[in-house]
């Protein structure tokens, strides 16, 4: 027995949307690089107030606590701005929609 088919033409909106995860991951990587630069350019002299010298790995860790979340947030903001710009270029297209229902 033949399957009944329904066929209709509908309108759909097509737009390009950036992948937020990719932009946020790039922001985190840039935050890690920034923490490395901060660590390399810092001076490791003894603190006058505490009489302590912080090792570079500890400075990197503390810098990473600030730069990684900031990079994550900035990557998200860039993706959001690109998504808003992409909305201007939305296209409405006609799509043929076909539904096939199998009968017993």
C-alpha positions as CSV (number, residue, x, y, z in Angstrom):
1,X,0.0,0.0,0.0
2,X,1.3,3.5,-0.8
3,X,2.3,5.9,1.9
4,X,0.2,9.1,2.1
5,X,2.4,12.2,1.6
6,X,1.8,15.8,2.5
7,X,3.6,18.5,0.6
8,X,3.6,22.2,1.5
9,X,5.8,25.2,0.8
10,X,6.7,27.3,3.9
11,X,9.0,30.2,4.6
12,X,12.1,29.8,6.7
13,X,14.7,32.3,8.0
14,X,18.4,31.4,7.3
15,X,21.1,33.1,9.2
16,X,24.7,32.4,10.1
17,X,25.4,32.2,13.8
18,X,28.9,32.2,15.4
19,X,29.7,29.3,17.6
20,X,29.9,30.8,21.1
21,X,32.0,28.0,22.5
22,X,34.8,28.5,20.0
23,X,35.0,32.3,20.7
24,X,35.0,31.7,24.5
25,X,37.7,29.0,24.2
26,X,39.8,31.4,22.1
27,X,39.3,34.0,24.9
28,X,40.5,31.6,27.5
29,X,43.6,30.7,25.5
30,X,44.4,34.4,25.1
31,X,43.9,34.8,28.8
32,X,46.4,32.1,29.5
33,X,48.9,33.8,27.1
34,X,48.3,37.1,28.9
35,X,49.0,35.4,32.3
36,X,52.2,34.0,30.8
37,X,53.3,37.4,29.7
38,X,52.4,39.0,33.0
39,X,54.5,36.2,34.7
40,X,57.5,36.7,32.5
41,X,57.6,40.5,32.8
42,X,57.1,40.6,36.6
43,X,59.9,41.2,39.1
44,X,60.6,38.6,41.7
45,X,62.1,40.7,44.4
46,X,61.5,40.2,48.1
47,X,58.4,41.9,49.4
48,X,59.2,44.7,51.9
49,X,56.0,44.2,53.9
50,X,55.9,40.4,54.0
51,X,59.5,39.4,53.5
52,X,58.4,36.8,50.9
53,X,59.4,36.0,47.4
54,X,56.6,34.6,45.2
55,X,57.8,32.0,42.7
56,X,56.9,32.4,39.1
57,X,54.5,29.5,39.1
58,X,52.5,31.0,41.9
59,X,52.4,34.4,40.1
60,X,51.2,32.6,37.0
61,X,48.4,30.9,38.9
62,X,47.2,34.1,40.5
63,X,47.3,35.9,37.2
64,X,45.4,33.1,35.6
65,X,42.6,33.5,38.1
66,X,42.0,36.9,36.6
67,X,42.9,36.6,32.9
68,X,41.1,33.4,32.1
69,X,37.6,34.5,33.2
70,X,38.2,37.9,31.6
71,X,39.2,36.3,28.3
72,X,36.2,34.0,28.6
73,X,33.8,36.9,29.1
74,X,35.4,39.0,26.3
75,X,35.2,36.0,23.9
76,X,31.5,35.7,24.7
77,X,30.9,39.4,24.1
78,X,32.7,39.3,20.7
79,X,30.5,36.3,19.7
80,X,27.4,38.1,20.9
81,X,28.3,41.2,18.8
82,X,29.0,39.1,15.8
83,X,25.6,37.4,16.2
84,X,23.9,40.7,16.4
85,X,25.7,41.8,13.2
86,X,24.7,38.5,11.5
87,X,21.1,39.1,12.3
88,X,21.1,42.0,9.8
89,X,21.9,39.6,7.0
90,X,19.0,37.2,7.6
91,X,17.4,35.8,4.5
92,X,13.9,34.4,4.2
93,X,13.7,31.5,1.8
94,X,11.0,29.2,0.5
95,X,11.3,25.6,1.7
96,X,9.4,22.6,0.4
97,X,8.3,20.6,3.4
98,X,7.4,17.0,2.9
99,X,6.0,14.6,5.5
100,X,5.7,10.9,4.8
101,X,3.5,8.9,7.1
102,X,3.6,5.1,6.9
103,X,0.4,3.2,7.2
104,X,0.0,-0.3,8.3
